[in-house]
């Protein structure tokens, strides 16, 4: 690292910070800016610029530092005011802020205007309820379909942030694309026109080579990894990864935080999607197999066809499926929720203290349902024909009202809906609830 550049960067930064208060947040910001700007200026010097020009261009590329300082001051200043609460204790119970913050009376307990509520009807936490029917999630009144909105893929190629980086990799026989981003909005879309190139476009509110992604090609495999993520600088990153429309290989995407969109690719062999925290949407996609893992956040799948197995696991997030076809489902929800409509296929569904609500358009295979202190509700087509076997261990099992019951005992029931009964729906509830209709 050039000592001359380090000195020039420090002098320029001092002009921005000399009138600012000395706070821990601004001290960390100044240190982080110095590191990033030194790296950028040294890269430019190696490219042929003299130190003064390299530093000037690094500052110019980065953006408005005064705005950044003001934003950090606003977010970390000492302008917060202490709020005084009104506490009432009388014969009716206890109330804080007229019951808005806390209300305790003969009817039960309410916290934060009913966001958390416990009464004779059960326990409510946000949209989740725990009552005699198990654990369920209340759908918002204005969401009739799982997909919040149809995705206009043509409009997804437009970004508001400035383009700071574009890389192209030409691969004649592309076999796999692996993508890893820690904090960004990531879109994986087909290229426009016939091309063998993988195109990576990164849009950012601050320009620094250290923030740009690294694209590596090894034979027929392409790997894309996000660049440096600053600690205090509020960097916003939108990235478009454009893949040839005829791509028929493996796609792996790992997102730690941010929004993800995968759409318009219809010939994929295998898809592996992992989202730690954020939201993901998969639309207008077809693949031979797919594995999706959601730790916390939301996953929406719309107009998706998976020839073989579709494996999904949600831990504390939410999965919504609409018009999804799979050769075999393998889905589990642990303290999360899975909802679906217009589903086609068969497979295995497990609710571990979570909630699963499914609406099938076509039953095309055996269906296995397991509720471990969770709840599962399945709706089948009116004209469907299938056999069922339901068993309960301290849970509740509800069979279709129009079914022909063949055998019934305590906590166990078998029967048939329709005439042919080609496929079997098997439900097992362990301190949970299964409702088949």
JOWO-V664081 format. One record per helix or strand of 3 or more residues. SS is the DSSP state (h for helix, s for strand). FROM is the first residue (numbers start at 0). LEN is the number of residues. If there is no record, write none. Layout:
SS:FROM:LEN, SS:FROM:LEN
//
This chain:
h:2:15, h:23:23, h:50:12, h:64:12, s:86:4, s:92:4, s:101:4, s:107:4, s:115:4, s:121:4, s:127:4, s:133:4, h:152:5, s:162:8, s:175:8, s:184:6, s:196:8, h:208:3, s:213:5, s:220:5, s:236:7, s:249:14, s:267:47, s:317:17, s:336:16, s:354:18, s:374:5, s:385:8, s:395:3, s:403:6, s:411:6, s:422:8, s:432:4
//
